[in-house]
Amino acid sequence: MEEYDVRPPEPKAPTGTLSGGNQQKLVCAREMGRRPICLIVGQPTRGVDIAASDFNHRRLLALKEAGTAILLVSADLDEIRALADRILVMEDGRIAGALGPEASERDLGLLMGGGRAR
């Protein structure tokens, strides 16, 4: 709880008594702290402050460097572009395309809207 700055740092406090951001930090601490070989992460920075968001990004990058396979699901394009090696865009329940993190917002937007990237 201290490492992830969960407030208040009360290990016996019911999770439901924590704010949404602190619940998110607690879940990240539990899952990332296990040094997993594979991790599915959904919206890892939703509801947390900027410092916690940066911390989670650094932790995910460190796990990636250590060999953890990470599937990141996020609506935040900046977050995806900063963390991903490859971006799969889904549109209407199917994979519309795969691009690298250097992809332009235009190309990502075209795929999201059912069009084709360059």
ABEGO torsion letter per residue (X at the ends): XAAAGBOBBBAABBAAABBAAAAAAAAAAAAAAAGBABBBBBGAABGBBAAAAAAAAAAAAAAAAAGBBBBBBBABAAAAAAABABBBBBBGGBBAEBBBAABBAAAAAAAAAGBBBX
